[in-house]
Amino acid sequence: MQHHRPHDALSKVPEVTLAFWIVKVAATTLGETGGDSITMTWNWGYFSGTVLFLGILIALVIAQIVAKTFRPFLYWTTIVASTTFGTTMADFADRSLGIGYTGGSALLFACLMAVLAFWYWSEGTISVNTVSTPRVEALYWAAITFSQTLGTALGDWIADTGGLGYEGGALVFGASLLGLAALYCWTNVSRVLLFWAAFILTRPLGATVGDFLDKPVNQGGLALSRPLASAVIAAFIVSCVLLLPQRAGRHPSGARA
């Protein structure tokens, strides 16, 4: 019987490919429209919505950690839960706590950097290819959740405080992601650094796209029904997971930070 060597072990997260990023952007958009559906369309409010999605997220993260192998639908459901919680949590911090988009973005950025710093200090790397133990998985999902929440706050900050609107915000974050793609293709910049930068930036891109879909026309949006937009995006994600390759990433023994 042939055994995998340690550096050939499979990670609990998917291989980072173009398919990964397609589903990730769709998931972030669903997080925005889904979160707004609960808190605004159905009038749950930011605090109640945050508590609801936090409970769902914790249950899914536990299921993800308990799972023995990478399970595509479980993984992406957890990602969607983190984006939806990120939407309601960021709105709660920005608006209900009264610290505004700038204060909320700064606070969430500090929290994300603290998680990544602790992860690096304890493991010597923040590479997602090393997500194969419960401790690293917990750190991974903490970083994912803070990045999703930060992305919502950044998207609102650019669109409102920055005065660019939702279309302008989507262009800014889209251009930034193209810049990261260029660095990936034509430079030797750390792939780990580029991954986390792209992961953070896809969240505000999804947030601005989601806001563009469901905000009123006089606020620069298309005024689509949030529940309907959420259902369409969810169907798209399910189709992508079924049709696009979803392979577990490898766990290299010497992942660079």
C-alpha positions as CSV (number, residue, x, y, z in Angstrom):
1,M,0.0,0.0,0.0
2,Q,1.4,3.4,-1.0
3,H,1.2,6.2,1.6
4,H,1.3,9.9,1.0
5,R,4.4,11.6,2.4
6,P,3.6,14.5,4.9
7,H,4.3,17.1,2.2
8,D,1.8,15.5,-0.1
9,A,-1.0,15.6,2.4
10,L,-4.3,17.1,1.3
11,S,-5.4,20.4,2.8
12,K,-9.0,21.0,4.1
13,V,-9.5,23.9,1.7
14,P,-9.7,23.9,-2.1
15,E,-6.9,24.4,-4.5
16,V,-6.6,28.1,-5.4
17,T,-7.5,28.2,-9.1
18,L,-9.6,30.5,-11.4
19,A,-12.6,28.5,-10.4
20,F,-11.9,29.3,-6.7
21,W,-11.9,33.0,-7.4
22,I,-15.1,32.9,-9.5
23,V,-17.0,31.2,-6.7
24,K,-15.4,33.4,-4.1
25,V,-16.6,36.6,-5.8
26,A,-20.1,35.2,-6.2
27,A,-20.1,34.1,-2.5
28,T,-19.1,37.6,-1.4
29,T,-21.9,39.1,-3.5
30,L,-24.4,36.6,-2.0
31,G,-23.2,37.6,1.5
32,E,-24.0,41.2,0.8
33,T,-27.5,40.6,-0.7
34,G,-28.3,37.8,1.8
35,G,-27.2,39.8,4.8
36,D,-29.2,42.9,3.7
37,S,-32.2,40.7,3.0
38,I,-32.3,39.6,6.7
39,T,-31.4,42.9,8.4
40,M,-33.1,45.4,6.1
41,T,-35.7,43.8,3.8
42,W,-37.1,41.5,6.6
43,N,-36.3,44.1,9.3
44,W,-34.3,41.9,11.7
45,G,-31.9,44.7,12.4
46,Y,-28.1,44.6,12.4
47,F,-27.7,43.2,15.9
48,S,-30.2,40.3,15.5
49,G,-28.9,39.5,12.1
50,T,-25.3,39.5,13.4
51,V,-26.3,37.1,16.2
52,L,-28.2,34.8,13.8
53,F,-25.4,34.5,11.3
54,L,-22.7,34.2,14.0
55,G,-24.5,31.1,15.3
56,I,-24.8,29.6,11.8
57,L,-21.1,30.4,11.1
58,I,-19.9,28.8,14.3
59,A,-21.9,25.6,13.6
60,L,-20.5,25.4,10.0
61,V,-16.9,26.0,11.1
62,I,-17.2,23.2,13.7
63,A,-18.6,20.9,10.9
64,Q,-15.7,22.0,8.7
65,I,-13.1,21.2,11.3
66,V,-14.7,17.9,12.2
67,A,-14.8,16.8,8.6
68,K,-12.0,14.4,7.7
69,T,-11.6,15.6,4.1
70,F,-12.3,18.6,1.9
71,R,-16.0,18.8,1.1
72,P,-16.8,21.4,-1.5
73,F,-20.4,22.2,-0.6
74,L,-19.6,22.4,3.1
75,Y,-16.6,24.6,2.5
76,W,-18.5,27.1,0.2
77,T,-21.5,27.1,2.5
78,T,-19.1,28.2,5.3
79,I,-17.6,30.8,3.1
80,V,-21.1,32.2,2.3
81,A,-21.9,32.2,6.0
82,S,-18.7,34.1,6.8
83,T,-19.6,36.7,4.1
84,T,-23.1,37.1,5.4
85,F,-22.0,37.5,9.0
86,G,-19.3,39.9,7.7
87,T,-22.0,42.0,6.1
88,T,-24.2,42.2,9.2
89,M,-21.2,42.6,11.6
90,A,-19.7,45.4,9.5
91,D,-23.0,47.2,9.3
92,F,-23.5,46.8,13.0
93,A,-20.0,48.2,13.7
94,D,-20.2,51.0,11.2
95,R,-23.7,52.2,11.9
96,S,-25.1,50.9,15.3
97,L,-21.8,51.5,17.2
98,G,-21.5,54.9,15.6
99,I,-17.8,54.7,14.6
100,G,-18.5,55.2,10.9
101,Y,-17.0,53.5,7.9
102,T,-13.5,54.8,8.5
103,G,-13.5,53.7,12.1
104,G,-15.0,50.3,11.3
105,S,-12.5,49.6,8.5
106,A,-9.6,50.6,10.8
107,L,-10.8,48.4,13.6
108,L,-11.5,45.4,11.4
109,F,-8.1,45.8,9.7
110,A,-6.4,45.7,13.0
111,C,-8.3,42.6,14.0
112,L,-7.4,40.8,10.8
113,M,-3.7,41.7,11.1
114,A,-3.7,40.5,14.7
115,V,-5.1,37.1,13.6
116,L,-2.6,36.7,10.8
117,A,0.3,37.8,13.0
118,F,-0.7,35.2,15.7
119,W,-1.1,32.5,13.0
120,Y,2.4,33.3,11.6
121,W,3.9,33.4,15.1
122,S,2.4,30.0,16.0
123,E,2.9,28.2,12.7
124,G,5.7,30.0,10.9
125,T,3.5,30.6,7.9
126,I,0.0,31.9,6.9
127,S,-0.2,29.7,3.8
128,V,-3.7,28.3,3.2
129,N,-2.0,25.1,1.9
130,T,-1.2,24.2,5.5
131,V,-4.8,24.2,6.6
132,S,-5.0,20.5,7.7
133,T,-5.1,20.6,11.5
134,P,-7.9,21.9,13.9
135,R,-5.7,24.7,15.2
136,V,-4.7,26.0,11.8
137,E,-8.3,25.6,10.6
138,A,-9.6,27.7,13.5
139,L,-7.0,30.4,12.6
140,Y,-7.9,30.2,9.0
141,W,-11.6,30.7,9.6
142,A,-11.0,33.5,12.0
143,A,-8.9,35.3,9.3
144,I,-11.5,34.5,6.7
145,T,-14.2,36.0,8.8
146,F,-12.3,39.2,9.7
147,S,-11.3,39.6,6.0
148,Q,-15.0,39.3,4.9
149,T,-16.1,41.8,7.5
150,L,-13.3,44.2,6.6
151,G,-14.2,43.9,3.0
152,T,-17.8,45.0,3.7
153,A,-16.6,48.0,5.6
154,L,-14.0,48.9,2.9
155,G,-16.6,48.7,0.2
156,D,-19.0,51.0,2.0
157,W,-16.1,53.4,2.9
158,I,-15.0,53.7,-0.8
159,A,-18.6,54.0,-2.1
160,D,-19.9,56.4,0.6
161,T,-17.1,58.2,2.4
162,G,-14.8,58.1,-0.6
163,G,-17.7,59.5,-2.7
164,L,-17.1,57.0,-5.6
165,G,-20.5,55.3,-5.4
166,Y,-21.0,51.6,-6.0
167,E,-19.9,51.5,-9.6
168,G,-16.8,53.5,-8.8
169,G,-16.0,51.2,-5.9
170,A,-16.4,48.1,-8.1
171,L,-14.0,49.7,-10.6
172,V,-11.4,50.5,-7.9
173,F,-11.4,47.0,-6.4
174,G,-11.6,45.3,-9.8
175,A,-8.5,47.3,-11.0
176,S,-6.7,46.4,-7.8
177,L,-7.4,42.7,-8.3
178,L,-6.1,43.0,-11.9
179,G,-2.9,44.5,-10.5
180,L,-2.5,41.6,-8.1
181,A,-3.0,39.2,-11.0
182,A,-0.3,41.0,-12.9
183,L,2.1,40.6,-9.9
184,Y,1.2,36.9,-9.8
185,C,1.9,36.4,-13.4
186,W,5.1,38.5,-13.9
187,T,6.8,38.8,-10.6
188,N,8.1,36.7,-7.7
189,V,6.1,38.4,-5.0
190,S,5.1,36.0,-2.2
191,R,2.1,33.9,-3.4
192,V,0.9,33.8,0.2
193,L,0.9,37.6,0.4
194,L,-0.9,37.9,-3.0
195,F,-3.5,35.4,-1.9
196,W,-4.5,37.2,1.3
197,A,-4.5,40.6,-0.5
198,A,-6.8,39.1,-3.2
199,F,-9.0,37.4,-0.7
200,I,-9.5,40.7,1.2
201,L,-10.1,42.7,-2.0
202,T,-12.6,40.3,-3.5
203,R,-14.9,40.9,-0.5
204,P,-15.3,44.7,-1.1
205,L,-15.7,43.9,-4.8
206,G,-18.5,41.6,-4.0
207,A,-19.9,44.0,-1.5
208,T,-20.0,46.9,-4.0
209,V,-21.5,44.6,-6.7
210,G,-24.2,43.4,-4.2
211,D,-25.0,47.0,-3.2
212,F,-25.1,48.0,-6.8
213,L,-27.7,45.3,-7.4
214,D,-30.0,46.0,-4.5
215,K,-29.6,49.7,-3.6
216,P,-32.2,52.3,-4.8
217,V,-31.7,54.0,-8.1
218,N,-31.2,57.4,-6.5
219,Q,-28.3,55.9,-4.5
220,G,-26.6,54.5,-7.6
221,G,-28.0,51.0,-7.5
222,L,-30.4,48.9,-9.7
223,A,-33.1,48.5,-7.0
224,L,-33.4,44.8,-7.5
225,S,-35.2,42.6,-4.9
226,R,-32.6,41.5,-2.4
227,P,-34.1,38.0,-1.8
228,L,-34.5,37.5,-5.6
229,A,-30.9,38.6,-6.3
230,S,-29.7,36.3,-3.5
231,A,-31.6,33.3,-4.9
232,V,-30.1,33.9,-8.4
233,I,-26.6,34.2,-7.0
234,A,-27.0,31.1,-4.8
235,A,-28.1,29.1,-7.9
236,F,-25.0,30.3,-9.7
237,I,-22.7,29.3,-6.9
238,V,-24.3,25.8,-6.7
239,S,-23.8,25.4,-10.5
240,C,-20.2,26.5,-10.3
241,V,-19.4,24.0,-7.5
242,L,-21.1,21.2,-9.5
243,L,-19.5,22.1,-12.8
244,L,-16.1,23.6,-12.0
245,P,-13.2,21.6,-10.6
246,Q,-13.2,21.6,-6.8
247,R,-10.0,19.8,-5.7
248,A,-8.4,19.8,-2.3
249,G,-5.2,21.8,-2.1
250,R,-1.9,20.2,-1.3
251,H,-0.1,20.6,2.0
252,P,3.5,21.3,1.1
253,S,6.0,20.8,3.9
254,G,7.8,24.0,3.3
255,A,5.1,26.5,2.5
256,R,6.6,30.0,2.3
257,A,5.1,32.7,4.4
